Amino acid sequence: MSNLAPLAQYPFLVMKQRKELAELFGYESRNKYEIRDPSGGAILYAAEQGKGFGAALLRQIVGHWRRYEIHVFDAARNVVLRAVHPFRWFFQRLEVVSGDGRAIGAIQQRFAVFSKSFDVEDAQGRVIMSVRSPIWKPWTFPFEKGGRPVGTVMKKWSGALTELFTDADSFRIEYTAAELTPDERALLLAAGLFIDMQYFEQKAQASSSA
């Protein structure tokens, strides 16, 4: 896990989505992010894979239900984390592996009526953290382990024009428990990607409001 060492150095990270001009007109391009340290310096990057016509068509039609894969890489473009979302209509899942292919865990959506709910699993499929985000806090996702808060993913206000014309999102990923392992910190980062794709992508917002 030495290639994910930066995750252990900071109490929080900021994940900033990078948007392209075409998205002002409703076109969904590949999702790309900068992951910044508390001082604002970019330490990691993330990008959705798939550049072909078929992948572009699926993004426009199928939205967040589609199969997609996001790579997290460092400044030297070494892949340090891969997050794979299989095609699903219900109970979305994001499977997370290290850059060298070692299984780390998964994010698994759970049934909920008045909240956004999902579990964080380790490589053996055991639930190690849970998230229950009530409807009156739609931008805040608290992570608990054994009933104790250990982290938070929170969407940040991007400004009126950005919020109105694009779905460019910014998230603060807080590591509030010092004993979180490198794998658990990596899963929290992956959960930030999952939350954006699942709940804040344009087609995700349209489906949740329908």
C-alpha positions in Angstrom: 0.0 0.0 0.0 3.0 2.3 -0.2 1.6 3.8 -3.4 -1.4 5.0 -1.4 0.8 6.5 1.4 -0.5 10.1 0.7 -3.9 9.1 2.1 -2.4 8.5 5.5 -0.7 11.9 5.8 -3.8 14.2 5.9 -6.9 14.6 8.1 -8.9 15.3 5.1 -8.8 15.6 1.3 -10.7 17.6 -1.3 -12.0 15.8 -4.4 -12.7 18.3 -7.1 -14.5 17.3 -10.3 -13.1 18.7 -13.6 -15.8 19.6 -16.1 -15.6 20.3 -19.9 -17.4 23.0 -21.9 -19.8 20.5 -23.5 -21.3 19.7 -20.1 -22.7 23.2 -20.0 -25.2 21.9 -22.7 -26.1 18.6 -21.0 -23.5 16.3 -22.6 -22.0 13.8 -20.1 -18.3 13.4 -20.7 -15.9 11.1 -18.9 -15.8 11.9 -15.2 -12.4 13.4 -14.1 -11.2 14.6 -10.7 -8.3 16.2 -8.9 -7.7 15.0 -5.3 -6.1 17.8 -3.3 -4.4 18.0 0.1 -5.5 20.5 2.8 -3.2 23.2 1.3 -4.9 22.8 -2.1 -2.1 20.9 -3.9 -3.1 18.1 -6.2 -1.7 14.8 -4.9 -3.8 12.3 -6.9 -6.0 12.3 -10.0 -9.0 10.1 -11.0 -10.5 9.5 -14.4 -13.3 7.4 -15.8 -12.0 5.0 -18.5 -13.6 4.3 -21.9 -13.1 6.7 -24.8 -15.0 5.0 -27.6 -18.3 5.8 -29.1 -20.1 3.0 -27.3 -18.9 4.2 -23.9 -20.0 7.8 -24.7 -23.4 6.5 -25.8 -23.9 4.6 -22.6 -23.0 7.7 -20.5 -25.8 9.7 -22.3 -28.5 7.0 -22.2 -27.8 4.7 -19.2 -26.3 7.2 -16.8 -25.0 6.0 -13.4 -26.4 2.5 -13.9 -23.9 1.8 -16.6 -20.7 -0.2 -16.2 -17.8 2.1 -15.6 -14.2 2.0 -14.3 -12.4 4.8 -12.6 -8.6 4.8 -12.2 -6.9 6.9 -9.4 -3.3 7.7 -10.3 -0.4 9.8 -9.1 1.5 12.6 -10.8 3.7 10.1 -12.6 0.5 8.4 -14.0 1.0 5.3 -11.9 -2.4 3.7 -11.2 -2.8 3.4 -7.4 -6.4 2.4 -7.2 -9.1 1.1 -9.5 -12.8 1.3 -8.9 -15.2 -0.8 -11.0 -18.9 -0.4 -11.1 -20.8 -3.4 -12.8 -24.0 -2.7 -14.8 -26.9 -2.7 -12.4 -30.4 -1.3 -12.3 -30.8 -1.7 -8.5 -28.5 -1.7 -5.4 -25.4 -0.2 -7.0 -22.0 -1.5 -6.2 -18.4 -0.3 -6.6 -15.6 -2.8 -6.3 -12.2 -1.4 -5.3 -8.7 -2.9 -6.1 -5.2 -1.6 -5.7 -3.2 -0.6 -8.8 -1.4 -4.0 -8.7 -4.8 -5.8 -8.6 -5.1 -6.6 -4.9 -8.7 -6.6 -3.7 -9.4 -3.9 -1.2 -13.2 -4.0 -0.7 -16.4 -2.6 -2.1 -19.1 -0.1 -1.6 -22.6 -1.7 -1.6 -25.9 0.3 -1.8 -28.6 -0.9 0.6 -32.4 -0.5 0.5 -33.6 2.6 2.2 -36.7 4.8 2.0 -35.9 8.1 3.7 -32.1 8.0 3.5 -29.2 7.2 1.3 -27.8 4.0 2.6 -24.7 1.9 1.8 -22.1 -0.3 3.4 -18.4 -0.5 3.0 -17.0 -4.0 2.8 -13.5 -5.3 3.1 -11.8 -7.7 0.7 -13.6 -10.7 2.3 -17.0 -9.1 1.9 -17.4 -8.3 5.6 -19.1 -5.0 6.5 -16.6 -2.7 8.1 -18.3 0.7 7.8 -21.9 1.8 7.2 -23.4 5.1 5.9 -26.9 6.4 6.5 -27.5 9.8 5.1 -31.0 11.2 6.1 -33.0 13.2 3.6 -32.6 16.4 5.6 -28.8 16.2 5.1 -28.6 15.3 1.4 -25.0 16.5 1.0 -23.5 14.8 4.1 -22.5 11.2 4.3 -21.3 10.1 7.8 -19.3 6.8 8.0 -19.6 4.7 11.2 -17.6 1.7 12.3 -19.0 -0.2 15.3 -21.5 2.6 15.9 -18.7 5.2 16.1 -18.1 8.0 13.6 -14.8 7.4 11.6 -15.2 9.7 8.6 -17.4 11.9 6.5 -17.8 12.6 2.8 -19.5 16.0 2.3 -20.4 17.8 -0.9 -19.3 21.4 -0.9 -21.2 24.3 -2.4 -19.6 25.2 -5.8 -21.2 28.5 -6.4 -24.6 29.5 -7.9 -23.5 29.5 -11.6 -21.6 26.2 -11.3 -24.5 24.5 -9.5 -27.0 25.9 -12.0 -25.3 25.1 -15.3 -23.1 22.0 -14.6 -22.9 19.1 -12.2 -19.3 19.9 -11.3 -18.9 18.7 -7.8 -16.4 19.2 -5.0 -16.2 16.9 -2.0 -14.4 17.0 1.4 -13.3 13.6 2.5 -12.6 13.6 6.2 -10.7 10.9 8.1 -11.9 11.5 11.7 -10.5 8.3 13.2 -6.7 8.1 13.4 -6.8 4.3 13.5 -8.2 3.9 10.0 -6.0 1.6 8.0 -4.7 2.5 4.6 -7.2 0.2 3.0 -10.1 1.8 4.9 -8.8 5.3 3.8 -8.7 4.1 0.2 -12.3 2.9 0.5 -13.4 6.2 1.9 -11.9 7.9 -1.1 -13.6 5.4 -3.5 -16.8 6.1 -1.6 -16.5 9.8 -2.6 -16.4 8.7 -6.2 -19.4 6.4 -5.7 -21.4 9.2 -4.0 -20.8 11.6 -6.8 -21.6 9.1 -9.6 -24.6 7.7 -7.8 -26.3 10.7 -6.3 -25.0 13.9 -8.0 -24.4 13.0 -11.7 -27.1 14.7 -13.8 -29.0 11.5 -14.7 -28.7 10.3 -11.1 -30.3 13.5 -9.9 -33.1 13.2 -12.5 -33.8 9.6 -11.5 -33.9 10.3 -7.8 -36.3 13.2 -8.3 -38.6 11.3 -10.6 
